[in-house]
Protein backbone atom coordinates (compact mmCIF):
# COMPACT_ATOMS: atom_id res chain seq x y z
CA UNK A 1 0.00 0.00 0.00
CA UNK A 2 1.32 3.45 -0.89
CA UNK A 3 2.28 5.55 2.14
CA UNK A 4 0.06 8.54 2.95
CA UNK A 5 3.11 10.51 4.03
CA UNK A 6 4.21 13.07 1.45
CA UNK A 7 7.24 15.35 1.56
CA UNK A 8 6.53 19.03 0.96
CA UNK A 9 8.48 22.22 1.60
CA UNK A 10 7.74 24.99 4.09
CA UNK A 11 9.85 28.11 3.63
CA UNK A 12 10.79 29.87 6.86
CA UNK A 13 13.40 32.49 7.74
CA UNK A 14 16.34 32.43 10.15
CA UNK A 15 14.27 34.18 12.79
CA UNK A 16 11.68 31.40 12.80
CA UNK A 17 14.46 28.80 12.81
CA UNK A 18 16.08 30.37 15.88
CA UNK A 19 12.71 30.54 17.65
CA UNK A 20 12.04 26.86 16.93
CA UNK A 21 15.51 26.07 18.25
CA UNK A 22 14.75 27.79 21.57
CA UNK A 23 11.47 25.91 21.78
CA UNK A 24 13.26 22.61 21.16
CA UNK A 25 15.89 23.33 23.83
CA UNK A 26 13.30 24.19 26.50
CA UNK A 27 13.93 27.94 26.62
CA UNK A 28 10.19 28.67 26.59
CA UNK A 29 9.26 26.07 29.24
CA UNK A 30 6.48 25.38 30.26
CA UNK A 31 5.84 25.49 26.50
CA UNK A 32 7.54 22.53 24.86
CA UNK A 33 5.71 22.17 21.54
CA UNK A 34 3.95 23.91 18.68
CA UNK A 35 0.38 24.28 19.86
CA UNK A 36 -2.64 22.93 17.99
CA UNK A 37 -5.88 24.86 17.53
CA UNK A 38 -7.46 23.86 20.84
CA UNK A 39 -4.29 24.48 22.84
CA UNK A 40 -3.74 27.85 21.15
CA UNK A 41 -7.26 29.01 21.91
CA UNK A 42 -7.01 27.96 25.55
CA UNK A 43 -3.63 29.65 26.11
CA UNK A 44 -4.78 32.89 24.48
CA UNK A 45 -7.80 32.92 26.78
CA UNK A 46 -6.09 31.90 30.03
CA UNK A 47 -2.35 32.65 29.63
CA UNK A 48 -1.75 29.14 30.94
CA UNK A 49 -0.12 26.06 29.40
CA UNK A 50 0.14 22.79 31.30
CA UNK A 51 -0.99 24.70 34.38
CA UNK A 52 1.83 27.27 34.20
CA UNK A 53 1.91 30.88 33.00
CA UNK A 54 2.69 31.78 29.39
CA UNK A 55 1.43 35.06 27.89
CA UNK A 56 0.16 33.84 24.52
CA UNK A 57 -0.04 30.81 22.28
CA UNK A 58 3.07 29.44 20.59
CA UNK A 59 2.39 28.71 16.91
CA UNK A 60 4.14 28.47 13.55
CA UNK A 61 2.23 30.38 10.86
CA UNK A 62 4.65 31.35 8.07
CA UNK A 63 3.55 33.92 5.52
CA UNK A 64 3.50 33.67 1.75
CA UNK A 65 1.12 32.25 -0.84
CA UNK A 66 3.39 29.29 -1.50
CA UNK A 67 3.43 28.33 2.19
CA UNK A 68 -0.33 28.81 2.44
CA UNK A 69 -0.95 26.46 -0.50
CA UNK A 70 1.33 23.83 1.09
CA UNK A 71 -0.45 24.05 4.43
CA UNK A 72 -3.95 23.99 2.94
CA UNK A 73 -3.11 20.85 0.98
CA UNK A 74 -1.32 19.03 3.80
CA UNK A 75 -2.76 16.22 5.90
CA UNK A 76 -1.93 14.69 9.25
CA UNK A 77 1.25 12.64 8.96
CA UNK A 78 2.70 14.59 6.03
CA UNK A 79 6.35 15.55 6.35
CA UNK A 80 7.17 19.19 5.70
CA UNK A 81 10.78 20.05 4.91
CA UNK A 82 11.82 23.27 6.65
CA UNK A 83 13.93 25.32 4.24
CA UNK A 84 15.83 28.50 5.16
CA UNK A 85 17.53 30.56 2.44
CA UNK A 86 17.45 27.60 0.08
CA UNK A 87 18.99 25.15 2.57
CA UNK A 88 17.20 22.26 4.28
CA UNK A 89 17.30 22.93 8.03
CA UNK A 90 14.81 20.44 9.43
CA UNK A 91 11.44 18.77 9.05
CA UNK A 92 8.03 18.75 10.68
CA UNK A 93 5.46 15.96 10.86
CA UNK A 94 2.01 17.49 10.50
CA UNK A 95 -0.36 17.01 13.43
CA UNK A 96 -2.88 19.71 12.53
CA UNK A 97 -3.38 22.62 10.14
CA UNK A 98 -5.71 25.38 11.32
CA UNK A 99 -6.63 28.97 10.37
CA UNK A 100 -5.63 31.87 12.61
CA UNK A 101 -6.95 35.37 13.22
CA UNK A 102 -3.94 37.52 12.28
CA UNK A 103 -5.28 40.70 13.86
CA UNK A 104 -6.01 38.94 17.15
CA UNK A 105 -2.57 37.34 17.09
CA UNK A 106 -0.89 40.73 16.68
CA UNK A 107 -2.99 42.15 19.53
CA UNK A 108 -1.96 39.26 21.79
CA UNK A 109 1.71 40.09 21.18
CA UNK A 110 1.58 43.89 21.21
CA UNK A 111 -1.67 44.66 23.04
CA UNK A 112 -2.59 46.69 19.94
CA UNK A 113 -3.05 46.23 16.20
CA UNK A 114 -2.39 49.90 15.40
CA UNK A 115 -0.05 50.05 12.41
CA UNK A 116 1.59 53.13 13.90
CA UNK A 117 3.01 50.95 16.66
CA UNK A 118 6.61 49.93 15.87
CA UNK A 119 6.72 46.23 15.06
CA UNK A 120 3.03 45.71 14.33
CA UNK A 121 3.45 45.92 10.56
CA UNK A 122 6.52 43.68 10.67
CA UNK A 123 4.74 40.97 12.67
CA UNK A 124 1.64 41.26 10.47
CA UNK A 125 3.74 40.77 7.35
CA UNK A 126 5.44 37.65 8.68
CA UNK A 127 2.19 35.98 9.76
CA UNK A 128 0.31 33.69 7.40
CA UNK A 129 -3.36 32.75 7.54
CA UNK A 130 -2.71 29.14 8.63
CA UNK A 131 -0.69 27.58 11.44
CA UNK A 132 0.76 24.10 11.68
CA UNK A 133 1.43 21.96 14.75
CA UNK A 134 3.44 18.77 15.06
CA UNK A 135 6.73 17.22 16.09
CA UNK A 136 9.79 18.70 14.40
CA UNK A 137 13.55 18.51 14.28
CA UNK A 138 15.90 21.25 13.12
CA UNK A 139 19.57 22.01 12.52
CA UNK A 140 20.55 25.07 14.58
CA UNK A 141 23.26 24.70 17.21
CA UNK A 142 23.47 28.23 18.64
CA UNK A 143 20.93 27.74 21.45
CA UNK A 144 22.51 24.49 22.65
CA UNK A 145 25.97 26.10 22.56
CA UNK A 146 24.78 28.96 24.78
CA UNK A 147 23.28 26.51 27.28
CA UNK A 148 26.57 24.62 27.37
CA UNK A 149 28.65 27.79 27.85
CA UNK A 150 26.53 28.94 30.78
CA UNK A 151 26.61 25.54 32.46
CA UNK A 152 30.39 25.32 31.99
CA UNK A 153 30.92 28.82 33.41
CA UNK A 154 28.80 27.97 36.45
CA UNK A 155 30.71 24.74 37.12
CA UNK A 156 34.14 26.39 36.74
CA UNK A 157 33.53 28.76 39.66
CA UNK A 158 30.94 26.74 41.56
CA UNK A 159 28.35 29.48 41.06
CA UNK A 160 25.25 29.13 43.18
CA UNK A 161 23.68 32.48 42.32
CA UNK A 162 23.50 33.64 38.70
CA UNK A 163 21.78 36.65 37.20
CA UNK A 164 21.15 37.49 33.57
CA UNK A 165 21.14 40.86 31.82
CA UNK A 166 19.68 41.37 28.35
CA UNK A 167 21.72 44.05 26.58
CA UNK A 168 21.63 45.57 23.14
CA UNK A 169 24.70 47.70 23.98
CA UNK A 170 23.87 50.24 21.32
CA UNK A 171 26.15 51.56 22.79
CA UNK A 172 27.64 50.08 25.95
CA UNK A 173 27.74 53.06 28.32
CA UNK A 174 28.75 53.90 31.88
CA UNK A 175 25.34 53.13 33.38
CA UNK A 176 25.55 49.60 31.90
CA UNK A 177 28.94 49.22 33.54
CA UNK A 178 27.57 50.31 36.91
CA UNK A 179 24.67 47.84 36.63
CA UNK A 180 27.06 45.00 35.85
CA UNK A 181 29.30 45.86 38.81
CA UNK A 182 26.29 46.13 41.09
CA UNK A 183 25.00 42.73 39.95
CA UNK A 184 28.40 41.17 40.68
CA UNK A 185 28.16 42.29 44.30
CA UNK A 186 25.20 39.95 44.94
CA UNK A 187 25.78 37.20 42.36
CA UNK A 188 28.55 34.72 41.64
CA UNK A 189 28.09 34.99 37.87
CA UNK A 190 26.57 37.61 35.57
CA UNK A 191 25.49 36.37 32.14
CA UNK A 192 25.25 39.14 29.56
CA UNK A 193 22.86 38.12 26.79
CA UNK A 194 23.85 40.30 23.84
CA UNK A 195 20.78 40.81 21.69
CA UNK A 196 21.21 39.56 18.14
CA UNK A 197 18.28 40.93 16.13
CA UNK A 198 17.40 39.82 12.62
CA UNK A 199 17.30 43.29 11.14
CA UNK A 200 19.89 45.46 9.41
CA UNK A 201 21.66 47.54 12.02
CA UNK A 202 24.67 49.79 11.62
CA UNK A 203 25.52 48.84 15.20
CA UNK A 204 26.03 45.25 14.10
CA UNK A 205 26.44 42.34 16.46
CA UNK A 206 30.18 41.91 15.86
CA UNK A 207 30.89 45.55 16.72
CA UNK A 208 28.86 45.42 19.92
CA UNK A 209 30.40 42.09 20.92
CA UNK A 210 33.91 43.52 20.51
CA UNK A 211 33.02 46.45 22.78
CA UNK A 212 31.59 44.22 25.52
CA UNK A 213 34.50 41.78 25.34
CA UNK A 214 36.94 44.69 25.67
CA UNK A 215 35.13 45.86 28.80
CA UNK A 216 35.01 42.38 30.36
CA UNK A 217 38.64 41.56 29.56
CA UNK A 218 39.98 44.82 30.98
CA UNK A 219 37.64 45.85 33.77
CA UNK A 220 35.84 42.77 35.11
CA UNK A 221 36.82 39.42 36.65
CA UNK A 222 36.73 37.35 33.45
CA UNK A 223 35.45 34.16 35.05
CA UNK A 224 32.48 35.93 36.65
CA UNK A 225 31.07 37.75 33.63
CA UNK A 226 30.02 35.77 30.56
CA UNK A 227 28.73 37.25 27.31
CA UNK A 228 26.63 35.04 25.02
CA UNK A 229 24.43 35.76 21.98
CA UNK A 230 20.68 36.04 22.45
CA UNK A 231 18.54 35.39 19.40
CA UNK A 232 16.21 38.36 19.79
CA UNK A 233 13.45 37.05 17.52
CA UNK A 234 9.95 38.34 16.83
CA UNK A 235 8.58 36.36 19.80
CA UNK A 236 10.27 38.90 22.12
CA UNK A 237 9.20 41.96 20.16
CA UNK A 238 5.99 42.87 21.90
CA UNK A 239 4.28 43.95 25.02
CA UNK A 240 5.27 40.83 27.01
CA UNK A 241 8.94 40.97 26.04
CA UNK A 242 10.41 41.44 29.52
CA UNK A 243 8.31 38.63 31.01
CA UNK A 244 9.48 36.39 28.16
CA UNK A 245 13.06 37.55 28.79
CA UNK A 246 12.72 36.42 32.41
CA UNK A 247 11.32 33.03 31.33
CA UNK A 248 14.18 32.58 28.86
CA UNK A 249 16.80 33.60 31.45
CA UNK A 250 15.40 31.08 33.93
CA UNK A 251 15.47 28.28 31.35
CA UNK A 252 19.01 29.18 30.31
CA UNK A 253 20.02 28.38 33.88
CA UNK A 254 19.97 31.81 35.53
CA UNK A 255 18.36 32.43 38.92
CA UNK A 256 17.21 35.94 38.11
CA UNK A 257 17.01 38.66 35.47
CA UNK A 258 18.46 42.10 36.23
CA UNK A 259 16.99 45.09 34.39
CA UNK A 260 17.15 48.84 34.71
CA UNK A 261 14.14 50.85 35.73
CA UNK A 262 14.42 52.71 32.41
CA UNK A 263 14.60 49.46 30.40
CA UNK A 264 12.71 49.76 27.11
CA UNK A 265 9.28 48.26 27.63
CA UNK A 266 8.98 48.86 31.35
CA UNK A 267 7.39 52.22 30.68
CA UNK A 268 4.68 50.47 28.67
CA UNK A 269 3.77 48.33 31.66
CA UNK A 270 3.96 51.20 34.11
CA UNK A 271 1.93 53.54 31.93
CA UNK A 272 -0.82 51.07 31.11
CA UNK A 273 -1.08 48.91 34.21
CA UNK A 274 1.14 50.18 37.00
CA UNK A 275 4.15 48.60 38.67
CA UNK A 276 2.16 46.08 40.70
CA UNK A 277 0.63 44.53 37.58
CA UNK A 278 4.07 44.23 36.03
CA UNK A 279 5.58 42.53 39.07
CA UNK A 280 2.57 40.22 39.29
CA UNK A 281 3.39 38.83 35.84
CA UNK A 282 6.88 37.87 37.03
CA UNK A 283 5.29 36.15 40.01
CA UNK A 284 2.88 34.23 37.76
CA UNK A 285 5.77 33.13 35.56
CA UNK A 286 7.67 32.02 38.71
CA UNK A 287 10.67 34.12 37.71
CA UNK A 288 12.80 36.50 39.77
CA UNK A 289 13.48 39.95 38.33
CA UNK A 290 15.69 42.58 39.96
CA UNK A 291 14.67 46.07 38.86
CA UNK A 292 17.60 48.44 39.41
CA UNK A 293 16.91 52.14 39.86
CA UNK A 294 18.06 54.46 37.09
CA UNK A 295 21.69 55.62 37.11
CA UNK A 296 22.58 59.18 36.11
CA UNK A 297 25.66 61.39 36.24
CA UNK A 298 25.23 64.19 38.78
CA UNK A 299 27.35 67.29 38.15
CA UNK A 300 27.25 68.11 41.88
CA UNK A 301 28.17 64.64 43.14
CA UNK A 302 30.55 64.40 40.16
CA UNK A 303 29.93 60.68 39.74
CA UNK A 304 27.30 58.14 38.71
CA UNK A 305 24.47 57.99 41.20
CA UNK A 306 21.09 56.35 41.60
CA UNK A 307 18.13 58.65 41.12
CA UNK A 308 16.77 57.22 44.38
CA UNK A 309 19.79 58.25 46.45
CA UNK A 310 21.01 61.51 44.88
CA UNK A 311 19.81 64.54 46.88
CA UNK A 312 20.19 66.95 43.96
CA UNK A 313 17.47 67.83 41.47
CA UNK A 314 17.07 66.26 38.05
CA UNK A 315 18.40 69.49 36.49
CA UNK A 316 21.81 68.41 37.77
CA UNK A 317 21.56 64.99 36.13
CA UNK A 318 22.89 63.71 32.83
CA UNK A 319 20.76 60.77 31.75
CA UNK A 320 22.14 57.85 29.80
CA UNK A 321 19.78 57.97 26.83
CA UNK A 322 20.84 55.43 24.21
CA UNK A 323 19.30 57.43 21.37
CA UNK A 324 21.40 60.51 22.13
CA UNK A 325 24.64 58.53 22.37
CA UNK A 326 23.80 56.64 19.19
CA UNK A 327 23.26 59.97 17.45
CA UNK A 328 26.70 61.22 18.49
CA UNK A 329 28.38 58.07 17.23
CA UNK A 330 26.40 58.01 13.98
CA UNK A 331 27.47 61.61 13.38
CA UNK A 332 31.08 60.58 13.92
CA UNK A 333 31.41 62.52 17.18
CA UNK A 334 33.52 61.09 20.00
CA UNK A 335 31.16 61.05 23.02
CA UNK A 336 32.40 62.50 26.31
CA UNK A 337 34.08 59.88 28.49
CA UNK A 338 31.50 60.52 31.22
CA UNK A 339 28.97 58.86 28.91
CA UNK A 340 31.01 56.12 27.24
CA UNK A 341 34.47 54.84 28.05
CA UNK A 342 36.82 56.32 25.44
CA UNK A 343 38.27 52.95 24.39
CA UNK A 344 34.76 51.65 23.72
CA UNK A 345 33.81 54.75 21.74
CA UNK A 346 36.91 54.14 19.62
CA UNK A 347 35.73 50.61 18.86
CA UNK A 348 32.32 51.83 17.68
CA UNK A 349 33.64 54.73 15.63
CA UNK A 350 36.35 52.64 13.96
CA UNK A 351 33.69 50.17 12.81
CA UNK A 352 31.22 52.88 11.76
CA UNK A 353 33.82 54.91 9.84
CA UNK A 354 36.49 52.51 8.50
CA UNK A 355 39.75 54.13 7.31
CA UNK A 356 38.42 57.53 8.31
CA UNK A 357 41.87 58.82 9.27
CA UNK A 358 43.97 57.05 6.68
CA UNK A 359 45.55 60.24 5.36
CA UNK A 360 45.96 61.75 8.82
CA UNK A 361 47.49 58.60 10.31
CA UNK A 362 50.41 58.91 7.91
CA UNK A 363 51.31 62.25 9.51
CA UNK A 364 50.10 61.65 13.06
CA UNK A 365 53.48 62.49 14.64
CA UNK A 366 52.73 66.13 13.83
CA UNK A 367 49.63 65.93 16.04
CA UNK A 368 50.37 63.69 18.99
CA UNK A 369 53.26 63.32 21.43
CA UNK A 370 54.88 59.88 21.67
CA UNK A 371 57.52 57.91 23.51
CA UNK A 372 59.88 58.28 20.59
CA UNK A 373 59.14 54.80 19.33
CA UNK A 374 57.91 53.94 15.87
CA UNK A 375 54.46 52.47 16.28
CA UNK A 376 51.46 51.77 14.08
CA UNK A 377 48.69 54.35 14.36
CA UNK A 378 45.39 52.54 13.97
CA UNK A 379 42.05 54.32 13.79
CA UNK A 380 41.24 53.16 17.32
CA UNK A 381 44.50 54.62 18.66
CA UNK A 382 43.85 57.83 16.73
CA UNK A 383 40.54 58.29 18.57
CA UNK A 384 42.19 57.60 21.93
CA UNK A 385 44.99 60.10 21.31
CA UNK A 386 42.42 62.66 20.20
CA UNK A 387 40.48 62.13 23.43
CA UNK A 388 43.68 62.59 25.42
CA UNK A 389 44.14 65.99 23.80
CA UNK A 390 40.56 66.92 24.69
CA UNK A 391 41.32 66.04 28.30
CA UNK A 392 44.68 67.81 28.51
CA UNK A 393 44.79 70.34 31.34
CA UNK A 394 44.72 74.01 30.50
CA UNK A 395 48.01 75.95 30.58
CA UNK A 396 46.38 78.82 32.48
C-alpha positions in Angstrom: 0.0 0.0 0.0 1.3 3.4 -0.9 2.3 5.6 2.1 0.1 8.5 2.9 3.1 10.5 4.0 4.2 13.1 1.5 7.2 15.4 1.6 6.5 19.0 1.0 8.5 22.2 1.6 7.7 25.0 4.1 9.9 28.1 3.6 10.8 29.9 6.9 13.4 32.5 7.7 16.3 32.4 10.2 14.3 34.2 12.8 11.7 31.4 12.8 14.5 28.8 12.8 16.1 30.4 15.9 12.7 30.5 17.6 12.0 26.9 16.9 15.5 26.1 18.3 14.8 27.8 21.6 11.5 25.9 21.8 13.3 22.6 21.2 15.9 23.3 23.8 13.3 24.2 26.5 13.9 27.9 26.6 10.2 28.7 26.6 9.3 26.1 29.2 6.5 25.4 30.3 5.8 25.5 26.5 7.5 22.5 24.9 5.7 22.2 21.5 4.0 23.9 18.7 0.4 24.3 19.9 -2.6 22.9 18.0 -5.9 24.9 17.5 -7.5 23.9 20.8 -4.3 24.5 22.8 -3.7 27.8 21.2 -7.3 29.0 21.9 -7.0 28.0 25.5 -3.6 29.7 26.1 -4.8 32.9 24.5 -7.8 32.9 26.8 -6.1 31.9 30.0 -2.3 32.6 29.6 -1.7 29.1 30.9 -0.1 26.1 29.4 0.1 22.8 31.3 -1.0 24.7 34.4 1.8 27.3 34.2 1.9 30.9 33.0 2.7 31.8 29.4 1.4 35.1 27.9 0.2 33.8 24.5 0.0 30.8 22.3 3.1 29.4 20.6 2.4 28.7 16.9 4.1 28.5 13.5 2.2 30.4 10.9 4.7 31.3 8.1 3.6 33.9 5.5 3.5 33.7 1.7 1.1 32.2 -0.8 3.4 29.3 -1.5 3.4 28.3 2.2 -0.3 28.8 2.4 -0.9 26.5 -0.5 1.3 23.8 1.1 -0.4 24.0 4.4 -3.9 24.0 2.9 -3.1 20.9 1.0 -1.3 19.0 3.8 -2.8 16.2 5.9 -1.9 14.7 9.2 1.3 12.6 9.0 2.7 14.6 6.0 6.4 15.5 6.4 7.2 19.2 5.7 10.8 20.1 4.9 11.8 23.3 6.6 13.9 25.3 4.2 15.8 28.5 5.2 17.5 30.6 2.4 17.4 27.6 0.1 19.0 25.2 2.6 17.2 22.3 4.3 17.3 22.9 8.0 14.8 20.4 9.4 11.4 18.8 9.0 8.0 18.8 10.7 5.5 16.0 10.9 2.0 17.5 10.5 -0.4 17.0 13.4 -2.9 19.7 12.5 -3.4 22.6 10.1 -5.7 25.4 11.3 -6.6 29.0 10.4 -5.6 31.9 12.6 -6.9 35.4 13.2 -3.9 37.5 12.3 -5.3 40.7 13.9 -6.0 38.9 17.1 -2.6 37.3 17.1 -0.9 40.7 16.7 -3.0 42.2 19.5 -2.0 39.3 21.8 1.7 40.1 21.2 1.6 43.9 21.2 -1.7 44.7 23.0 -2.6 46.7 19.9 -3.1 46.2 16.2 -2.4 49.9 15.4 -0.1 50.0 12.4 1.6 53.1 13.9 3.0 50.9 16.7 6.6 49.9 15.9 6.7 46.2 15.1 3.0 45.7 14.3 3.5 45.9 10.6 6.5 43.7 10.7 4.7 41.0 12.7 1.6 41.3 10.5 3.7 40.8 7.3 5.4 37.7 8.7 2.2 36.0 9.8 0.3 33.7 7.4 -3.4 32.7 7.5 -2.7 29.1 8.6 -0.7 27.6 11.4 0.8 24.1 11.7 1.4 22.0 14.8 3.4 18.8 15.1 6.7 17.2 16.1 9.8 18.7 14.4 13.6 18.5 14.3 15.9 21.2 13.1 19.6 22.0 12.5 20.5 25.1 14.6 23.3 24.7 17.2 23.5 28.2 18.6 20.9 27.7 21.4 22.5 24.5 22.6 26.0 26.1 22.6 24.8 29.0 24.8 23.3 26.5 27.3 26.6 24.6 27.4 28.6 27.8 27.8 26.5 28.9 30.8 26.6 25.5 32.5 30.4 25.3 32.0 30.9 28.8 33.4 28.8 28.0 36.5 30.7 24.7 37.1 34.1 26.4 36.7 33.5 28.8 39.7 30.9 26.7 41.6 28.4 29.5 41.1 25.2 29.1 43.2 23.7 32.5 42.3 23.5 33.6 38.7 21.8 36.6 37.2 21.2 37.5 33.6 21.1 40.9 31.8 19.7 41.4 28.4 21.7 44.0 26.6 21.6 45.6 23.1 24.7 47.7 24.0 23.9 50.2 21.3 26.2 51.6 22.8 27.6 50.1 26.0 27.7 53.1 28.3 28.7 53.9 31.9 25.3 53.1 33.4 25.5 49.6 31.9 28.9 49.2 33.5 27.6 50.3 36.9 24.7 47.8 36.6 27.1 45.0 35.9 29.3 45.9 38.8 26.3 46.1 41.1 25.0 42.7 39.9 28.4 41.2 40.7 28.2 42.3 44.3 25.2 40.0 44.9 25.8 37.2 42.4 28.5 34.7 41.6 28.1 35.0 37.9 26.6 37.6 35.6 25.5 36.4 32.1 25.2 39.1 29.6 22.9 38.1 26.8 23.9 40.3 23.8 20.8 40.8 21.7 21.2 39.6 18.1 18.3 40.9 16.1 17.4 39.8 12.6 17.3 43.3 11.1 19.9 45.5 9.4 21.7 47.5 12.0 24.7 49.8 11.6 25.5 48.8 15.2 26.0 45.3 14.1 26.4 42.3 16.5 30.2 41.9 15.9 30.9 45.6 16.7 28.9 45.4 19.9 30.4 42.1 20.9 33.9 43.5 20.5 33.0 46.5 22.8 31.6 44.2 25.5 34.5 41.8 25.3 36.9 44.7 25.7 35.1 45.9 28.8 35.0 42.4 30.4 38.6 41.6 29.6 40.0 44.8 31.0 37.6 45.9 33.8 35.8 42.8 35.1 36.8 39.4 36.6 36.7 37.4 33.5 35.5 34.2 35.0 32.5 35.9 36.6 31.1 37.7 33.6 30.0 35.8 30.6 28.7 37.3 27.3 26.6 35.0 25.0 24.4 35.8 22.0 20.7 36.0 22.4 18.5 35.4 19.4 16.2 38.4 19.8 13.5 37.1 17.5 9.9 38.3 16.8 8.6 36.4 19.8 10.3 38.9 22.1 9.2 42.0 20.2 6.0 42.9 21.9 4.3 43.9 25.0 5.3 40.8 27.0 8.9 41.0 26.0 10.4 41.4 29.5 8.3 38.6 31.0 9.5 36.4 28.2 13.1 37.5 28.8 12.7 36.4 32.4 11.3 33.0 31.3 14.2 32.6 28.9 16.8 33.6 31.5 15.4 31.1 33.9 15.5 28.3 31.4 19.0 29.2 30.3 20.0 28.4 33.9 20.0 31.8 35.5 18.4 32.4 38.9 17.2 35.9 38.1 17.0 38.7 35.5 18.5 42.1 36.2 17.0 45.1 34.4 17.2 48.8 34.7 14.1 50.9 35.7 14.4 52.7 32.4 14.6 49.5 30.4 12.7 49.8 27.1 9.3 48.3 27.6 9.0 48.9 31.3 7.4 52.2 30.7 4.7 50.5 28.7 3.8 48.3 31.7 4.0 51.2 34.1 1.9 53.5 31.9 -0.8 51.1 31.1 -1.1 48.9 34.2 1.1 50.2 37.0 4.2 48.6 38.7 2.2 46.1 40.7 0.6 44.5 37.6 4.1 44.2 36.0 5.6 42.5 39.1 2.6 40.2 39.3 3.4 38.8 35.8 6.9 37.9 37.0 5.3 36.2 40.0 2.9 34.2 37.8 5.8 33.1 35.6 7.7 32.0 38.7 10.7 34.1 37.7 12.8 36.5 39.8 13.5 39.9 38.3 15.7 42.6 40.0 14.7 46.1 38.9 17.6 48.4 39.4 16.9 52.1 39.9 18.1 54.5 37.1 21.7 55.6 37.1 22.6 59.2 36.1 25.7 61.4 36.2 25.2 64.2 38.8 27.3 67.3 38.1 27.3 68.1 41.9 28.2 64.6 43.1 30.6 64.4 40.2 29.9 60.7 39.7 27.3 58.1 38.7 24.5 58.0 41.2 21.1 56.4 41.6 18.1 58.7 41.1 16.8 57.2 44.4 19.8 58.3 46.4 21.0 61.5 44.9 19.8 64.5 46.9 20.2 66.9 44.0 17.5 67.8 41.5 17.1 66.3 38.1 18.4 69.5 36.5 21.8 68.4 37.8 21.6 65.0 36.1 22.9 63.7 32.8 20.8 60.8 31.7 22.1 57.8 29.8 19.8 58.0 26.8 20.8 55.4 24.2 19.3 57.4 21.4 21.4 60.5 22.1 24.6 58.5 22.4 23.8 56.6 19.2 23.3 60.0 17.5 26.7 61.2 18.5 28.4 58.1 17.2 26.4 58.0 14.0 27.5 61.6 13.4 31.1 60.6 13.9 31.4 62.5 17.2 33.5 61.1 20.0 31.2 61.1 23.0 32.4 62.5 26.3 34.1 59.9 28.5 31.5 60.5 31.2 29.0 58.9 28.9 31.0 56.1 27.2 34.5 54.8 28.0 36.8 56.3 25.4 38.3 52.9 24.4 34.8 51.7 23.7 33.8 54.8 21.7 36.9 54.1 19.6 35.7 50.6 18.9 32.3 51.8 17.7 33.6 54.7 15.6 36.3 52.6 14.0 33.7 50.2 12.8 31.2 52.9 11.8 33.8 54.9 9.8 36.5 52.5 8.5 39.7 54.1 7.3 38.4 57.5 8.3 41.9 58.8 9.3 44.0 57.1 6.7 45.6 60.2 5.4 46.0 61.8 8.8 47.5 58.6 10.3 50.4 58.9 7.9 51.3 62.3 9.5 50.1 61.7 13.1 53.5 62.5 14.6 52.7 66.1 13.8 49.6 65.9 16.0 50.4 63.7 19.0 53.3 63.3 21.4 54.9 59.9 21.7 57.5 57.9 23.5 59.9 58.3 20.6 59.1 54.8 19.3 57.9 53.9 15.9 54.5 52.5 16.3 51.5 51.8 14.1 48.7 54.4 14.4 45.4 52.5 14.0 42.0 54.3 13.8 41.2 53.2 17.3 44.5 54.6 18.7 43.9 57.8 16.7 40.5 58.3 18.6 42.2 57.6 21.9 45.0 60.1 21.3 42.4 62.7 20.2 40.5 62.1 23.4 43.7 62.6 25.4 44.1 66.0 23.8 40.6 66.9 24.7 41.3 66.0 28.3 44.7 67.8 28.5 44.8 70.3 31.3 44.7 74.0 30.5 48.0 75.9 30.6 46.4 78.8 32.5 
